Amino acid sequence: MEAFADHINIVVRELASCGHLHEGDLFLVGCSTSEIAGERIGSAGNMEIAELLYQQLEWLKKETGINLVFQCCEHLNRAIVVEKHISRQYGLTEVSAKPVARAGGSMAACAYERFENPVLVEAVRADSGIDIGETMIGMHLKNVAVPFRLKQRYIGSARINTAYTRPKLIGGVRAVYPD
């Protein structure tokens, strides 16, 4: 567990200083605790690893002002755990389920337990996110997703992919874009 905690700490600190996370943004977390532990995705969920990660992500939230949202696994159609006030603020469509380790995933189940007033929503259009263990978060990111690479590329055995989003570039040869 100590090695996982070290990896997580490095990752969240790098995220805090990357310049792509802004106050009020929806930051999507997709995570396979099985992959972190070196097992096949969906085969060995681990609430202890989820709790370690959640604690560090809470620090990231306090540091940057982002809103954390967590993607469930395929057994709940990759629904998203959000705080109820976020669901209302963004006009999200709530669905009826409660994620548990074997249906929703350990990370989503942990978030559901730790959130003050959790609900499950069908989908979000997140501003940025982290995919730990190749859980396929792209369906819940805004257009246009821009990948960025962290120096710490793994948590345990799970590969990390991160992305932020930017507005679409429109126009043609005469268009001028802000920096």
C-alpha distance (Angstrom), angle and dihedral (degrees) to the residues before:
residue distance angle dihedral
M1 . . .
E2 3.78 . .
A3 3.82 92.6 .
F4 3.82 90.7 50.1
A5 3.80 90.5 49.3
D6 3.81 90.8 51.2
H7 3.82 92.0 50.0
I8 3.80 91.8 47.5
N9 3.79 91.8 48.9
I10 3.81 91.8 51.6
V11 3.81 92.0 47.9
V12 3.81 97.2 49.8
R13 3.78 92.6 46.1
E14 3.78 90.5 51.1
L15 3.81 89.9 48.3
A16 3.81 90.5 50.6
S17 3.79 90.8 56.2
C18 3.83 99.9 37.7
G19 3.81 95.7 94.5
H20 3.82 94.3 -131.3
L21 3.82 99.0 94.9
H22 3.79 116.4 83.4
E23 3.77 133.1 -175.1
G24 3.79 111.6 -86.8
D25 3.83 94.5 16.8
L26 3.78 119.7 137.0
F27 3.80 106.4 -118.5
L28 3.80 112.1 -163.8
V29 3.80 121.3 -149.5
G30 3.79 120.0 -162.5
C31 3.77 112.3 178.1
S32 3.78 140.7 171.2
T33 3.77 108.4 -161.6
S34 3.82 85.9 -173.5
E35 3.81 90.1 61.9
I36 3.81 91.1 47.1
A37 3.81 87.9 55.2
G38 3.81 91.0 50.0
E39 3.80 96.6 -104.3
R40 3.81 132.3 118.6
I41 3.80 114.3 -79.3
G42 3.81 111.9 -88.2
S43 3.79 95.0 13.0
A44 3.81 107.2 92.0
G45 3.79 111.6 20.3
N46 3.77 113.6 -172.6
M47 3.81 123.1 -157.2
E48 3.82 92.1 -168.9
I49 3.81 91.0 59.6
A50 3.82 90.0 44.5
E51 3.80 90.4 53.1
L52 3.82 92.1 49.7
L53 3.79 90.1 51.6
Y54 3.79 93.9 44.1
Q55 3.80 92.5 53.9
Q56 3.80 91.5 53.2
L57 3.80 92.7 45.1
E58 3.81 89.1 53.0
W59 3.81 87.3 56.3
L60 3.83 89.0 50.9
K61 3.80 90.0 50.7
K62 3.81 92.0 52.2
E63 3.80 91.7 45.1
T64 3.83 97.1 49.5
G65 3.83 106.5 21.7
I66 3.82 93.5 -122.7
N67 3.80 123.3 148.7
L68 3.79 112.3 -121.7
V69 3.80 119.0 -138.3
F70 3.81 124.2 176.2
Q71 3.79 129.3 -147.2
C72 3.80 119.1 -136.5
C73 3.78 122.2 -141.3
E74 3.78 125.9 -96.6
H75 3.83 92.4 -85.2
L76 3.80 87.6 73.1
N77 3.82 92.8 37.8
R78 3.81 91.2 -104.9
A79 3.81 91.1 -68.7
I80 3.80 116.3 173.5
V81 3.81 130.3 -116.5
V82 3.81 109.9 -139.3
E83 3.78 137.9 159.3
K84 3.80 110.4 -94.8
H85 3.82 92.5 -119.0
I86 3.83 89.1 57.0
S87 3.80 90.0 50.7
R88 3.79 90.4 52.8
Q89 3.81 94.8 42.0
Y90 3.81 92.2 54.5
G91 3.81 97.4 35.1
L92 3.80 92.4 -120.3
T93 3.80 123.5 176.7
E94 3.79 111.0 -112.2
V95 3.79 120.7 -143.9
S96 3.79 129.8 -163.8
A97 3.77 115.3 -110.5
K98 3.77 139.4 94.1
P99 3.80 116.1 -136.7
V100 3.79 116.7 -127.1
A101 3.79 128.7 176.9
R102 3.83 94.4 -92.3
A103 3.82 96.4 40.7
G104 3.77 112.9 34.1
G105 3.79 98.3 10.7
S106 3.78 135.1 -97.6
M107 3.81 94.8 -88.0
A108 3.81 94.1 51.5
A109 3.82 90.6 43.5
C110 3.81 90.3 51.3
A111 3.82 91.8 49.8
Y112 3.81 91.0 47.8
E113 3.80 89.9 53.6
R114 3.81 94.5 44.9
F115 3.82 99.8 43.3
E116 3.79 116.2 97.0
N117 3.82 95.7 -131.0
P118 3.82 108.9 3.5
V119 3.77 127.3 -170.9
L120 3.77 132.7 172.2
V121 3.79 118.4 -123.0
E122 3.77 130.3 -167.6
A123 3.80 97.2 -126.5
V124 3.80 145.9 -16.2
R125 3.80 135.6 -162.4
A126 3.81 99.2 -133.8
D127 3.80 124.0 -162.1
S128 3.80 93.9 -140.7
G129 3.75 140.6 -12.6
I130 3.76 153.0 174.0
D131 3.78 125.6 -120.8
I132 3.80 111.9 -159.0
G133 3.79 112.6 -170.9
E134 3.81 98.1 5.5
T135 3.80 97.5 -76.3
M136 3.82 92.6 160.1
I137 3.81 104.9 -116.2
G138 3.80 94.8 168.4
M139 3.79 94.2 99.8
H140 3.81 88.9 66.0
L141 3.82 99.8 47.4
K142 3.79 124.5 94.8
N143 3.78 120.0 -110.8
V144 3.08 120.1 -71.4
A145 3.82 106.0 40.5
V146 3.79 114.9 -169.6
P147 3.81 116.1 -165.1
F148 3.77 118.5 -138.9
R149 3.76 126.1 -173.1
L150 3.75 125.4 -129.6
K151 3.79 119.5 -150.8
Q152 3.82 88.5 -125.9
R153 3.82 100.1 64.9
Y154 3.83 98.5 176.1
I155 3.77 140.7 45.8
G156 3.77 103.2 -159.1
S157 3.79 104.1 -44.8
A158 3.81 95.3 -26.6
R159 3.78 120.0 105.9
I160 3.79 116.0 -131.1
N161 3.79 126.2 -139.7
T162 3.78 121.8 -179.8
A163 3.77 132.4 -173.3
Y164 3.75 141.6 176.8
T165 3.78 125.4 -163.4
R166 3.77 133.2 -127.8
P167 3.79 134.0 -170.7
K168 3.80 116.7 -87.5
L169 3.79 114.5 -93.7
I170 3.79 106.6 -123.3
G171 3.77 132.2 -175.8
G172 3.74 132.0 46.8
V173 3.77 140.0 -101.4
R174 3.81 92.0 -36.6
A175 3.80 95.5 50.2
V176 3.78 118.2 115.1
Y177 3.81 118.5 -154.3
P178 3.81 128.7 -159.0
D179 3.79 116.7 -113.6
